Amino acid sequence: MKYSHKIIVLIIIAAVVQLNLYAQAVASSKHQCRFHSFNSVQLLNGASAVSAAFHSVNGLQVGKLFTGIGAGFDYYYHRSVPLFLEARYNLPGTGRILQVFANGGIHIPYGNTNQTQPSKTGVFKAGRLLAMGIDYYIPLKKDAVVIGIGYSQKKITQLVDNNVWNPVVNHVENIPIKEGYEFNRIWLKLGLVF
């Protein structure tokens, strides 16, 4: 899979960035380095359907900047497992009440059944994931509830089976047709941060 090497490189880069942030936090007493886990349920609304997704992002926050690695389940159009890097920034003057975020990574599909067009058979390949949005925090004693809105793009590819007669070898051969799907979605998020 051509994305597997890219994921390993992205995970190594994220780890190096987080270690650098940690080193900066230790060197500077005014910035604390803290671990956070952002766990959320999202309602995804796009042109094809309304569906749900679950995400968990874990990483380090130094000052107003958070970086982390995330994974989850996405049930929009075709079920997939998103793996991504996420960056968050606390907006100035708002403390930890408003935060903007962006993430990018890949969707790894599971299952080979096309849910909306079952006659199209063939394997699904991993695709791109991009997202951005804004979150509002409701502080609890130690944790926080987060409500947010965002935009995300999911791109996947299916190699649709295409059986054609080959007169040279005198039998039917499968020559797959590459079909790409790109979904632009708006999401509403509800989650817990600890």
C-alpha positions as CSV (number, residue, x, y, z in Angstrom):
1,M,0.0,0.0,0.0
2,K,1.5,3.3,-1.1
3,Y,0.1,5.2,1.9
4,S,1.7,3.0,4.6
5,H,5.2,4.5,4.2
6,K,3.7,8.0,4.3
7,I,1.8,7.2,7.5
8,I,5.0,6.0,9.2
9,V,6.8,9.1,8.1
10,L,3.9,11.3,9.4
11,I,3.9,9.5,12.7
12,I,7.6,10.0,13.1
13,I,7.3,13.7,12.2
14,A,4.5,14.1,14.8
15,A,6.6,12.4,17.4
16,V,9.6,14.6,16.7
17,V,7.4,17.7,16.8
18,Q,5.9,16.7,20.1
19,L,9.3,15.9,21.6
20,N,10.5,19.4,20.4
21,L,7.5,21.0,22.0
22,Y,8.2,19.1,25.2
23,A,11.8,20.1,25.2
24,Q,10.8,23.8,24.7
25,A,8.3,23.5,27.6
26,V,11.0,22.1,29.9
27,A,13.3,24.9,28.9
28,S,10.7,27.6,29.4
29,S,9.0,27.8,32.8
30,K,6.1,30.0,31.4
31,H,4.8,27.2,29.2
32,Q,3.5,23.9,30.6
33,C,3.5,20.8,28.6
34,R,0.3,18.8,29.1
35,F,-1.2,15.7,27.7
36,H,-4.8,16.0,26.3
37,S,-7.2,13.5,24.8
38,F,-10.0,14.8,22.6
39,N,-12.8,12.2,22.2
40,S,-15.8,13.1,20.1
41,V,-18.9,12.0,18.2
42,Q,-19.7,13.8,15.0
43,L,-22.8,14.1,12.9
44,L,-21.7,14.4,9.3
45,N,-23.9,16.1,6.7
46,G,-23.0,16.0,3.0
47,A,-24.6,15.8,-0.4
48,S,-24.7,11.9,-0.3
49,A,-26.0,11.2,3.2
50,V,-26.1,12.1,6.9
51,S,-24.0,9.8,9.0
52,A,-21.8,9.6,12.1
53,A,-18.1,9.4,13.0
54,F,-16.1,8.8,16.2
55,H,-12.6,10.3,16.7
56,S,-10.0,10.2,19.4
57,V,-7.0,12.6,19.2
58,N,-4.2,12.3,21.8
59,G,-1.2,14.6,22.1
60,L,0.6,17.4,23.9
61,Q,-0.3,21.0,24.4
62,V,2.3,23.7,25.0
63,G,1.0,27.1,25.7
64,K,-1.8,27.8,23.1
65,L,-0.7,25.1,20.6
66,F,-1.8,21.4,20.7
67,T,-0.5,18.7,18.3
68,G,-1.7,15.1,18.3
69,I,-2.3,11.9,16.5
70,G,-5.9,10.8,15.9
71,A,-7.9,7.7,14.8
72,G,-11.5,6.8,14.7
73,F,-14.4,5.4,12.7
74,D,-16.2,7.1,9.8
75,Y,-19.5,5.7,8.6
76,Y,-20.1,8.3,5.8
77,Y,-20.8,6.6,2.4
78,H,-18.2,3.8,2.9
79,R,-17.0,2.8,6.3
80,S,-13.4,3.7,7.0
81,V,-10.8,4.2,9.7
82,P,-9.3,7.7,9.6
83,L,-5.7,8.1,10.7
84,F,-4.5,11.7,11.0
85,L,-2.4,14.4,12.6
86,E,-4.2,17.3,14.2
87,A,-3.1,20.8,15.3
88,R,-5.1,23.1,17.5
89,Y,-4.7,26.7,18.6
90,N,-6.4,28.6,21.4
91,L,-7.7,31.9,20.0
92,P,-6.1,34.9,21.7
93,G,-8.0,36.6,24.5
94,T,-10.4,33.7,24.9
95,G,-8.4,31.5,27.3
96,R,-9.3,27.9,26.5
97,I,-12.9,28.7,25.5
98,L,-12.5,28.9,21.6
99,Q,-10.0,26.8,19.7
100,V,-9.5,26.4,15.9
101,F,-8.2,23.1,14.5
102,A,-7.0,21.5,11.3
103,N,-6.1,17.9,10.5
104,G,-4.9,15.8,7.7
105,G,-4.3,12.1,7.0
106,I,-5.8,9.1,5.3
107,H,-9.0,7.0,5.4
108,I,-8.4,3.3,5.3
109,P,-11.5,1.6,4.1
110,Y,-12.8,-1.7,5.6
111,G,-15.1,-3.9,3.7
112,N,-15.4,-4.1,0.0
113,T,-19.2,-3.6,-0.4
114,N,-20.3,-0.4,-2.1
115,Q,-23.2,0.6,0.2
116,T,-25.0,2.8,-2.3
117,Q,-24.3,0.9,-5.5
118,P,-24.0,-2.9,-4.5
119,S,-23.6,-3.9,-8.2
120,K,-20.2,-2.2,-8.3
121,T,-17.9,-4.8,-6.8
122,G,-14.2,-4.4,-6.2
123,V,-11.7,-3.3,-3.6
124,F,-11.5,0.1,-2.0
125,K,-8.2,1.9,-1.6
126,A,-7.1,4.3,1.1
127,G,-7.7,8.0,0.4
128,R,-7.1,11.5,1.7
129,L,-8.7,13.2,4.7
130,L,-8.7,16.9,5.4
131,A,-10.7,18.8,8.1
132,M,-10.8,22.1,9.9
133,G,-13.2,23.9,12.3
134,I,-13.7,25.6,15.5
135,D,-14.6,24.3,19.0
136,Y,-16.2,25.8,22.0
137,Y,-15.3,24.5,25.5
138,I,-17.6,24.2,28.5
139,P,-15.3,23.6,31.5
140,L,-16.0,21.0,34.1
141,K,-14.0,20.5,37.3
142,K,-11.0,18.9,35.6
143,D,-12.2,18.1,32.1
144,A,-14.3,19.9,29.5
145,V,-17.2,19.2,27.2
146,V,-16.6,20.4,23.7
147,I,-19.1,21.5,21.1
148,G,-17.9,22.3,17.6
149,I,-18.6,22.8,13.9
150,G,-16.3,21.9,11.1
151,Y,-15.7,21.0,7.5
152,S,-14.1,17.8,6.3
153,Q,-13.2,16.2,3.0
154,K,-13.0,12.4,2.5
155,K,-11.6,10.9,-0.6
156,I,-11.6,7.2,-1.4
157,T,-11.0,5.1,-4.6
158,Q,-12.7,1.9,-5.6
159,L,-11.2,-0.4,-8.2
160,V,-14.5,-1.6,-9.8
161,D,-14.5,-5.0,-11.4
162,N,-14.7,-4.8,-15.2
163,N,-14.9,-8.2,-16.9
164,V,-14.1,-8.0,-20.6
165,W,-13.6,-10.7,-23.3
166,N,-10.1,-11.1,-24.4
167,P,-10.1,-12.9,-27.8
168,V,-6.3,-13.5,-27.8
169,V,-6.4,-15.8,-24.7
170,N,-10.1,-16.8,-25.4
171,H,-11.5,-16.0,-21.9
172,V,-12.9,-13.2,-19.8
173,E,-10.4,-11.0,-17.9
174,N,-11.0,-8.5,-15.1
175,I,-9.6,-5.1,-16.0
176,P,-10.6,-2.9,-13.0
177,I,-11.8,0.7,-13.6
178,K,-10.6,3.2,-11.0
179,E,-13.5,5.3,-9.6
180,G,-12.8,8.1,-7.2
181,Y,-15.2,9.4,-4.6
182,E,-14.8,12.8,-2.9
183,F,-17.1,13.8,-0.1
184,N,-17.4,17.3,1.3
185,R,-19.1,17.3,4.7
186,I,-20.1,19.7,7.4
187,W,-20.0,18.2,10.9
188,L,-21.4,19.0,14.3
189,K,-19.3,17.7,17.1
190,L,-19.9,16.8,20.8
191,G,-17.0,15.5,22.8
192,L,-15.1,15.2,26.0
193,V,-11.6,16.6,26.6
194,F,-9.4,15.3,29.5
